[in-house]
């Protein structure tokens, strides 16, 4: 019992000393394993580390969907039995740039802990201040948010106990790395005005005013209603589906608030708009507010209609001839 308490005291003092390093330390590892992670939901890498090995995790430049990293350690019995015999350190800054051939490094520890006396251990490393990562009985969360330099997170294993058998020192520890993704997606809204100039619009998402950054906004996954309100253009309504860790592009072509007219008629129909020949059949055109007279003539048949045009409305005039045959 005294020996166990003595060992725990030595380990606690060692961890206190290691965690107390606020300056760069120099060290040597046996081997560096290189892994790259993306922000795809399926991104997952598995490696096997020796007791004195290190793992360099390259993060993507675009980490908008990544809240953190999860490292799952499958601890061999030989290591779990000798609990607290191996320490795991995490570095957010490391020099030089890790390569498989480089073994000498320097960096400042951001986190250190010994591997527990069990066969599985999950370490979660937050990379954003606003994250949904929570500790529980099955996971350990680093209590500080890391900001890796050059998008590289460096993980190092090292023995911290003397008298450990060769079987433990020679053990290989499988580690599975995967990104912890936010349960949100990105909406990229592109509003195109008729004159291709800057748009003056207010955007509401689910009836709440939205603040867009370069036309983008993070949204919870699911269905959202988008409203675009403007005094210069017609109001537009759209519905979009946002998926986890994905970007949804929405392009909205804004229409002038001036009234428009769309005319359709059979070939050979003579059409007059306010006494002028009308040739824009099948094309939506802008008309002025107020009264307009439409005249359709085909052969000896003529039909005249009047339109009272107001702002924000589209008028469709469809002229057709119909022949009905019945049998008695």
N, C-alpha and C positions, 0 to 999 in steps of 0.2 A: 504493500500500500504506500509506504514511504517512497519507494523507488518510483512508483507511478506519479505521485505528487511532485517528486523532484523533477521527473522528466517533463511534466506539464509546466512547471515553473520555468525550466530552461527554455522550452518552446515559447512560452509567453514572453519571456525577456527577449528572445531572438526576434520574434515578430514585432515587438515594440521597437527594437533597434532598426529593423528593416523598414517598418512603416514610418519611422521618424526621419528617414533620409529625405531632405527637401532639396538636395543638390544632386547633380549628376554623379553617378557611380560608374566605374569601369568594371567590366567582367568579361569572361570568356565562356562560350558554350561549345558543346561537342559538334552540334549540327543545327542548321536553321532550315525549317520547312517553310515553303512559300505557298500561300493560298490567296485566292482572289474571290471576293464576294460581290455580287450585284444586288440590286434591289428588286429582282424578280422573286415572286413567291416561291419558286422552285429552287432558288439558289441555296445550295448546301454543299459543304466540303467536309471530307473526313480524312484525317491524318493520324499517324501513330508517332508519338513522341517518346524518346528515351528520357531517363530521369534528369539528364543534364542537357537536354535539347531545348530549342526555342521555336516559336511559331510566329511568322510574320504574316499578318492579315492585311491585304491591300483592299481598301474600301473604294467604291466608285466615286468619281468627282461629283456626280449628282446623287446626293443622299436625301432628297426631299421626302422620300417615303420611309427611310430607315430611322427608327427610334433608338435602336441599340443592336447589340450582338448577343447571341446565346451560344455558350460553349458547353457542350455536354461531355463530361469525362467518364469513360468506362474504366473504372479503377480495378486493376488485377487484384486477386486475393493477396498476393505477396506484398502489395503496397498497402491495401486496406488493413491487413493484419498489423502492420507497423504504422499505425495511424500517426499523423503529425510528423512523419519522417521525410516528407517531400513538400516543398513550398512552391506555390504558383504565384508569380509576380506579373503584373500588367504594366506596360509602359505606353504612354501616349506620345512620348518623344523619344526617338532612338537615333543614334549616330554610330557609324555611317548608315547609308541606305542599306537595308538588309538584302543579302544575296546568299545563295546556297554555299558559296565558297568563303564567305566572310565569317569569322568566329569571334572576333574581338569587337565589343560594342561599349557604348556609354549611354546612359539615360537616367531619367528620374522616375522612380516607382510611383505609380498612381494607385496601386492596390497590391496587397500581398496577403496570402492566407495559406495555411497548410491544407493538403488534401485530407478530407475526413476519412474516418474508418468505416466506409461503406463502399459498395460496388458501383455506385453511380452518383455523380455530383454535377449539378447544372449551375453554371455561373453566368449571370446576365449583366452586361455592361451597357449602361445608358449612354447614348451619344447626343441626346437632346434634352434640354431642360424640361420642356413640356412633353412628358412621356407617360404612357399608361402601364409601365413595367412595375410589377408588385412582387415583393418577396412572399414566399410561403414555405411550408414544411419541406418542399421538394426543390426549391431554388434558392440561390444566394444572389442578392443584387448588390453591385458595387454602389456605395453610398455617395459617390460623387459623379458628376457628369464629365465624361472625357471628351476632349477635343483633339483627336490625333493629328500630329503634324504630318504634312504630306499624305494625309489619308492612310497612314500606316499604324496599326495597333500591333504591339509586340508582346508576346506571351512567353514567359520563361519558366522552366521547371528546374529545380535544384534540390539536392539532398541537404537536409538541415539537422540530421541526427547521426551520431557516430554509433558504430556497432551494428549497423544494419547489414543483414546477410546479402551475399552476392546476388541471390535470386531476386531480391527487391531492387538492388541497384541496376540490374540488367533488364528489368521489366520494361515493356512497351505499353504506353497508355494511349488508347484510341480516343481521339477528340473529334467531335462533330461540331462544325461551325455553321450557323445560319443567321440571316438577318432577322431582327424583330421589326416587323413592319407595322406602321400605323394602320388603324382600321378606317382610313380615309382615302380619298382619291382626289385628283386634281382636275378642275374644270378650267379649260382654256377657252375663253369667249372672244370671238373675233367679230366685231360689228363693222359692216361695210356700208357706208353712206352712198347715196346716188352720185355725189360729186367727188367721192373718194378722199374727202377731207376729214379732219378730226370730227369725231362724233360727240355730241353733247347729250348724254343720256344718263338716266339713273337706273341702276340695276337692282332688282329685288329678287331674292332667292327665298322661296317659301314665305313670301310676304314680309321679309325682313331686308332692310337696306344692306347691300353687300359692298365690301371694299375690295376691289380687285388690284392686284399688283402686276403690272405689265399684262393685264388681261387675264390673270389667273387667280384662282381662289381654291383653298382646300375645303372639301366638303365630306360629311359623313357618307358612308356607303349607302346606296339605296336610290330611290326616285326623288327628284327635286323639280320644282316648278320655277322656271325662270321668267321674270317679267322685265321688259325693257320699256321705260317710260321716257318720253321726250316731248318737248314743245315744238321741235322742228320736224320730227318724223312720226310716223304712225307707231302706236304702241304694239309691241310684239310679245307673244306668249309662246314658250317652248317647254317641253318636258324632257329631262335627261336622266339617264341612269348612270350612277357613279359606282365604279368597281374598286375594290381594295387595291391600293398601290398601283393604280393605272391612271393615265391621263385621258380625259374625254374631251375631244375637240368639238366645239359648237360654233358654226358660222351663221350669222344672221345678216341678211341683206336688208338694210333699212329702206323704207319707202317714204317718199315725200308725203307731207301732210296734205298736199294739193289733191283734189279729186282726180280720178283716172277713169278712162273709158276703154272697154274692150268690146269690139264688134266682131261678130261672125255672121256670114251670109253665104249662100250658094254662089258658085261661079256665074258670072253674067249679070249679077245684081249691081245696079247703079245706086250709089250711096252718096247722100249729101249731108254735111254737118254744118248747120247754120248757113245753108245756101252755098257752101263750098264743097267741091268734090272731095270725098273722103277715100283715101287709098290705103290706110293702115289697118287693113282687115287682119284679124288674128294677133295684133300687137297692142299691148296695153299702152295708152298714151295719156299724158297729163292734159286736163282741160281746166278751164277757169271756173270759179264758183258762179252760180247763177243758172239761168234758164238756157237750155240748148235744144235745138230742133234737129231730129234725125229723120231723114227721108229715105225709104227703100223703094226702088222701082225695078220691076222685072217684067218685061213685055208691057202690057197695058195695065198691069196691076201695080198700085202704089200704096204704101203704108207709111204714115207719119206718126212719130211719137215725140213727146217732150220730156226732157230730163231736168230736174231741179237739183243741180250739183252742189254739194256742201263739202267742207274739208274733211279729210280722213276717210272718204268713202270711195269704193271702186264700183263702177256701174258696168254691167254686162248687157249688151244688146244682141240678141240672137234672132235673126230673121230666117224663117224657113217656110217652105211650101209643103203642104201635106195633101195626099190623095187617099181618100178612104173608099174602099169597095166592099159592099156587103152583098150577101146572097140571100134571096127569099125563097 
